[in-house]
Structures are given as C-alpha cells and as structure tokens.
C-alpha cells in the first residue's frame, strides 16, 4: 500500500456483506466475483502498489487470518497462512514477507494483530488507536464470531471459495498516471465528488480559465491526484487550510475557499503553491529526502514523527519545506525541535485543541528566526512540561501505537542505535509477557499481579524484534528469550534489544531502574535535563 493512500475504512456492514456473499457462493458452488483490482508495478522489483482494491484485499486478509486461526488441521492452517505471508527460505537468502503491506501507520498494527498466526484469537481488550485500526479489530471480531458458528465442513468450504474461487479482474499498469486513469473510469462514474474535486471546480471558476487553459490545468490537477491519491489529496488541502486558518474548524471546503484562496488568488495557488505543497507532502509522508547537507537528519526526524499516531506536526513541516526547503541552514534545528515538540505534546497534552494551538503557533512563526528561537518560542518546553513528560515516561503505555513509537524513538537515542522507519517489520516485544499462564516460570519471579500489570507496559520492559522472532519468544522464560534474541534472532540489530546483553535476570527492580534510565536518555536526547 503506497504511503499516500487512505487507511482502511470498511466497517462491519461491508465486511459482513462480503462474508455473506462468500458463504452464498460456497453453498451454491459458484465463484464469487469481487470486482477489479488496479495495481501499479512501482519501483521495486517484485512489488506491486495497490491503486484500487485496498478495502477488499485487506478484508479478505482478515477473513483468511480468522480461517487460519480457527482451523484445527495444522497443514490446512499453514496452507491458508501462505496467502498471508511467504515464509522465509534461508537457503535462498530470502526473508519472510507479507503478501499485503498497509501504510506505515497501520502496517505494524495489522501485522501484529491480524496477520501473525493466532493473532485473531487474542483480540480481547484490543481496540486500536485510529479509526482504521479499530475497524480492523472490530471486523476481525465480527468475522471470527460468524466463522466460529459454522460447522467444520462449512468453514472449510468457505476457506476453499475464498482461496480458490474468488474471481477478480486484475489490472496491472506501469505508472501511477495510468493507474489513476483506470481508477477514475472504474470508480468515478456517477460517484459523489470528493472535497478536492469541489475545491478544484471552485478554483477553476475563480481563475476564469479559457477552455484550453482549463484542459491544461485539469491535466496538472489529475497528475497531483495520481501522485497522492484522493484521500491524501484531501488531507494535503486540509493541512494547507490549517496553515492559513488558525481555527481550522468547520467543513474543509468552506474553510479552504474562505481562508486560503483570498490570500493567494486561485491562479497563484494552482501555478505556484500547489506543486510545491504536493512535493513537500510526498516528503513528509515518505521521509524520502533528496541528497543534500541535511537529508539524513531530516529523514530521521520525519520518520520519528511518522511513528506517532497524531499528525498535527504535518502542517508546520509542510510550511517549512515549501517556504524554506530541505537545504535551508535552519532546517536541522527546525526539524529537531519539531520532533521533540511532537513527542512532548503526545506525552503531556491530551486535549486536541491545545495540541492544535501549539502547532499553529509554530506555523505562524516559520521564517521568523527570532520568534522561533527566543524565550517565547512555541518550541520551548517549560519546566512543568518537562517534569510531566518524564513522569509520563515512567508510567504505562497501554496502547499499541504509543508503545511502538516510544520503542522506536528509544532505539534511535541509544548508543549505536539508529532511526527505524515506521513501516519496518520491527515490533515491540514485552520481556515480561503481557499474558502468562499459572504454571509459568514468570509466576515465580513476578508473583505480585499488581506489579506485573503496572510494569509490563513500561519502557523498561520493551525490546525490539522482527515480527517472526517476536512470535517465537512470546511467553518463554527470560533465559530462553535471551537465547532467542541473540542467537540468530536478530536482537543484536536493535540497540534497544542489545541493551539487555549483560542483564542476567528480569525482576521488578530491574524493569523499574531500566525504565528510569531510558526515560533519562530521552530527556537528554531532547535536551530537557
């Protein structure tokens, strides 16, 4: 899934309808046609980018995961999983790979909660942090409930129809422009226009284009849309609107036309601003920065912010890139401070309006070096905020997204560490498992359930592993886990995991002290001590 595509949006109704259609097909013995899937060959050999079909392919993957996890025959379960992941083939030098990879915000969550074998059976208490993640979990629960009501015979008939008799039209194109044209033909006939379509019409009318001019500008607009995708284009316009409109409240179209266009003119926006914003948006959503003196630092800071669940940082990042550029002498300091602010805001500000106001102040002062670096700078972190951030880092991180973003950030802050892109296969491993059986060795070392609950989701209990190694370590005792981590498990590749090399035991006191030490490392990294 290209990073510019929208996130998963199907709800229980759509997922339920797909399952019903497949059950009907299984009962009648007829194939089920799921429509057209449009794919772009992309730039990497062997990978295809999904232009159209994400919702169906994601939902089918969820269903396959449920069928895999409810299948009692190990061979059949493995057969189903083969449609979710290609297993590693070490003799050929090939690592395991996922058949479907979602965008960087949802991909790690999808791997951990859905694609991993057995994951759909352990979703109680999990809800996800974004709307798309909540839909994945809810749809998995709904499908699991209905599949469990089937007999073994009916369940295997459903698996057969899903694996072998789902008919589709597979359209593969060579570039995004072709893909977008096919997408438009398949999806826009009679469809309600999106926000960017309405804004485009209004801009064209205000520019008073001739017929020839309108055709030229329409082609340019279509190119922008093909590069970003419809939903991402809407998000870009929303970010631009927030740059020009402090309140950023109310409906996007009205707010954009009222607060943006009068300040730049329609033609000026189309000719000068929009192309630059499209390029900047590509940079902040992919962290791919062209070669330059600050390229690596900016890429690292963008990847660190991309790991966060909130996206308030996008507007100031966009504005700086458009107005100053990646090679500007102030770029390193700006993106370093923006990254710090983004994490502190996540840690200490729960009110959305407060977060928005803070980033709006950054927006207002871009280009004003004295205001951004002076005493009253919105980048400045107060002593109270520093204290609260430190206290928060000593506590529990109960949600998947926060655990992962903090673990990835720590990996970059530790000696010998580096920034990991959020779309990577790195997952958070709880050294003390979140769920342990009554006969587990952990019950001897950690007999107090209150301490287990309190410290399991703290920074001191986290390491990073690839998804496959994480599954293997799972609920082993500490010595066995360390053996998995460092004897061929790739744990030495992550600074956060290497941090355990000399640690012989895993007790409550060890986790408490490690949590304090890791929090102090981040405070020093952010220059807050």
Order of alpha helices (4+ residues) and beta strands (2+ residues): alpha-beta-beta-alpha-alpha-beta-beta-alpha-alpha-alpha-beta-alpha-alpha-alpha-alpha-alpha-alpha-alpha-alpha-alpha-alpha-alpha-alpha-alpha-alpha-beta-alpha-alpha-beta-alpha-alpha-alpha-alpha
